[in-house]
Amino acid sequence: MKGYSKVFLDTAPIIYFFDEDVNFGEEVRNIFEEMLGEEKKIVTSTVTCT
């Protein structure tokens, strides 16, 4: 993922990550690690945070 500095994450990938979903959990973890490793900003909605 190149050419961006900020990513909006919808609720679903965050739930997949925290629930360690068997289908998507590892893929979401890889995306998070890549974004954090490159110090990208991650934003989400207030609904997700609630």
OpenMM code with the backbone's topology and positions (N, CA, C; nanometers):
from openmm import Vec3, app, unit

residues = "MET LYS GLY TYR SER LYS VAL PHE LEU ASP THR ALA PRO ILE ILE TYR PHE PHE ASP GLU ASP VAL ASN PHE GLY GLU GLU VAL ARG ASN ILE PHE GLU GLU MET LEU GLY GLU GLU LYS LYS ILE VAL THR SER THR VAL THR CYS THR".split()
positions = [
    Vec3(0.0845, -0.1170, 0.0000),
    Vec3(0.0000, 0.0000, 0.0000),
    Vec3(0.0893, 0.1236, 0.0000),
    Vec3(0.0961, 0.1882, -0.1105),
    Vec3(0.1817, 0.3060, -0.1237),
    Vec3(0.0986, 0.4265, -0.1666),
    Vec3(0.1514, 0.5452, -0.1425),
    Vec3(0.0882, 0.6662, -0.1920),
    Vec3(-0.0276, 0.7178, -0.1081),
    Vec3(-0.0307, 0.6860, 0.0186),
    Vec3(-0.1369, 0.7361, 0.1054),
    Vec3(-0.0772, 0.7670, 0.2423),
    Vec3(-0.1421, 0.8520, 0.3179),
    Vec3(-0.0935, 0.8831, 0.4523),
    Vec3(-0.1987, 0.8567, 0.5598),
    Vec3(-0.3252, 0.8371, 0.5177),
    Vec3(-0.4334, 0.8155, 0.6126),
    Vec3(-0.5305, 0.7131, 0.5551),
    Vec3(-0.5796, 0.6235, 0.6430),
    Vec3(-0.6724, 0.5188, 0.6008),
    Vec3(-0.7947, 0.5215, 0.6913),
    Vec3(-0.9139, 0.5169, 0.6293),
    Vec3(-1.0373, 0.5035, 0.7057),
    Vec3(-1.0708, 0.3557, 0.7158),
    Vec3(-1.0918, 0.3066, 0.8364),
    Vec3(-1.1315, 0.1674, 0.8577),
    Vec3(-1.2765, 0.1620, 0.9000),
    Vec3(-1.3540, 0.0824, 0.8296),
    Vec3(-1.4932, 0.0594, 0.8648),
    Vec3(-1.4977, -0.0329, 0.9868),
    Vec3(-1.6145, -0.0529, 1.0402),
    Vec3(-1.6319, -0.1339, 1.1604),
    Vec3(-1.5941, -0.2805, 1.1397),
    Vec3(-1.6310, -0.3382, 1.0266),
    Vec3(-1.6121, -0.4822, 1.0049),
    Vec3(-1.4670, -0.5291, 1.0229),
    Vec3(-1.3676, -0.4660, 0.9593),
    Vec3(-1.2308, -0.5163, 0.9782),
    Vec3(-1.1830, -0.5082, 1.1236),
    Vec3(-1.2303, -0.4090, 1.1955),
    Vec3(-1.1920, -0.3967, 1.3360),
    Vec3(-1.2523, -0.5099, 1.4174),
    Vec3(-1.3773, -0.5434, 1.3890),
    Vec3(-1.4415, -0.6570, 1.4561),
    Vec3(-1.3694, -0.7865, 1.4206),
    Vec3(-1.3359, -0.8052, 1.2928),
    Vec3(-1.2620, -0.9254, 1.2517),
    Vec3(-1.1317, -0.9384, 1.3295),
    Vec3(-1.0636, -0.8271, 1.3483),
    Vec3(-0.9367, -0.8279, 1.4205),
    Vec3(-0.9563, -0.8691, 1.5659),
    Vec3(-1.0475, -0.8025, 1.6365),
    Vec3(-1.0668, -0.8304, 1.7790),
    Vec3(-1.1278, -0.9671, 1.8044),
    Vec3(-1.2127, -1.0144, 1.7130),
    Vec3(-1.2734, -1.1470, 1.7284),
    Vec3(-1.1828, -1.2585, 1.6778),
    Vec3(-1.0675, -1.2210, 1.6190),
    Vec3(-0.9749, -1.3185, 1.5595),
    Vec3(-1.0507, -1.4099, 1.4631),
    Vec3(-1.1280, -1.3480, 1.3755),
    Vec3(-1.2094, -1.4190, 1.2770),
    Vec3(-1.1238, -1.5157, 1.1964),
    Vec3(-1.1738, -1.6387, 1.1780),
    Vec3(-1.0962, -1.7410, 1.1079),
    Vec3(-1.0789, -1.7103, 0.9594),
    Vec3(-1.1710, -1.6354, 0.9006),
    Vec3(-1.1623, -1.6043, 0.7581),
    Vec3(-1.0822, -1.4782, 0.7293),
    Vec3(-1.0955, -1.3765, 0.8130),
    Vec3(-1.0357, -1.2472, 0.7825),
    Vec3(-0.9422, -1.1924, 0.8900),
    Vec3(-0.9388, -1.2522, 1.0055),
    Vec3(-0.8599, -1.1997, 1.1170),
    Vec3(-0.7126, -1.1814, 1.0856),
    Vec3(-0.6506, -1.2812, 1.0270),
    Vec3(-0.5078, -1.2742, 0.9958),
    Vec3(-0.4798, -1.1705, 0.8874),
    Vec3(-0.5669, -1.1614, 0.7881),
    Vec3(-0.5491, -1.0630, 0.6812),
    Vec3(-0.5584, -0.9210, 0.7369),
    Vec3(-0.6542, -0.8977, 0.8248),
    Vec3(-0.6682, -0.7653, 0.8857),
    Vec3(-0.5460, -0.7345, 0.9722),
    Vec3(-0.4967, -0.8326, 1.0442),
    Vec3(-0.3760, -0.8137, 1.1261),
    Vec3(-0.2589, -0.7709, 1.0378),
    Vec3(-0.2426, -0.8362, 0.9238),
    Vec3(-0.1349, -0.8008, 0.8318),
    Vec3(-0.1479, -0.6574, 0.7822),
    Vec3(-0.2703, -0.6158, 0.7523),
    Vec3(-0.2949, -0.4786, 0.7071),
    Vec3(-0.2604, -0.3807, 0.8190),
    Vec3(-0.3036, -0.4090, 0.9413),
    Vec3(-0.2720, -0.3217, 1.0544),
    Vec3(-0.1216, -0.3097, 1.0729),
    Vec3(-0.0521, -0.4224, 1.0699),
    Vec3(0.0923, -0.4211, 1.0892),
    Vec3(0.1630, -0.3396, 0.9816),
    Vec3(0.1172, -0.3512, 0.8577),
    Vec3(0.1767, -0.2748, 0.7494),
    Vec3(0.1536, -0.1248, 0.7698),
    Vec3(0.0320, -0.0878, 0.8045),
    Vec3(0.0008, 0.0541, 0.8235),
    Vec3(0.0776, 0.1114, 0.9422),
    Vec3(0.0830, 0.0380, 1.0513),
    Vec3(0.1543, 0.0869, 1.1688),
    Vec3(0.3044, 0.0916, 1.1450),
    Vec3(0.3566, -0.0058, 1.0719),
    Vec3(0.4992, -0.0089, 1.0408),
    Vec3(0.5421, 0.1084, 0.9550),
    Vec3(0.4533, 0.1563, 0.8724),
    Vec3(0.4824, 0.2704, 0.7858),
    Vec3(0.4318, 0.4012, 0.8468),
    Vec3(0.3864, 0.3928, 0.9731),
    Vec3(0.3374, 0.5083, 1.0483),
    Vec3(0.2262, 0.5833, 0.9752),
    Vec3(0.1327, 0.5096, 0.9206),
    Vec3(0.0151, 0.5688, 0.8558),
    Vec3(-0.0887, 0.6028, 0.9617),
    Vec3(-0.1682, 0.7041, 0.9375),
    Vec3(-0.2769, 0.7394, 1.0279),
    Vec3(-0.3963, 0.6507, 0.9982),
    Vec3(-0.4576, 0.5988, 1.1037),
    Vec3(-0.5748, 0.5135, 1.0912),
    Vec3(-0.6915, 0.5856, 1.1586),
    Vec3(-0.8011, 0.6032, 1.0860),
    Vec3(-0.9193, 0.6689, 1.1410),
    Vec3(-1.0401, 0.5777, 1.1231),
    Vec3(-1.1397, 0.5970, 1.2075),
    Vec3(-1.2636, 0.5219, 1.1976),
    Vec3(-1.3771, 0.6126, 1.2475),
    Vec3(-1.4981, 0.5634, 1.2405),
    Vec3(-1.6125, 0.6451, 1.2812),
    Vec3(-1.6339, 0.6409, 1.4314),
    Vec3(-1.7108, 0.7357, 1.4808),
    Vec3(-1.7448, 0.7356, 1.6232),
    Vec3(-1.8338, 0.6164, 1.6575),
    Vec3(-1.9106, 0.5687, 1.5611),
    Vec3(-1.9940, 0.4498, 1.5837),
    Vec3(-1.9060, 0.3296, 1.6128),
    Vec3(-1.7997, 0.3137, 1.5392),
    Vec3(-1.7066, 0.2033, 1.5617),
    Vec3(-1.6444, 0.2138, 1.6998),
    Vec3(-1.6050, 0.3315, 1.7388),
    Vec3(-1.5431, 0.3521, 1.8694),
    Vec3(-1.6389, 0.3241, 1.9845),
    Vec3(-1.7659, 0.3479, 1.9604),
    Vec3(-1.8667, 0.3258, 2.0644),
    Vec3(-1.8822, 0.1778, 2.0882),
] * unit.nanometer
topology = app.Topology()
chain = topology.addChain("A")
for resn in residues:
    res = topology.addResidue(resn, chain)
    for name in ("N", "CA", "C"):
        topology.addAtom(name, app.Element.getBySymbol(name[0]), res)
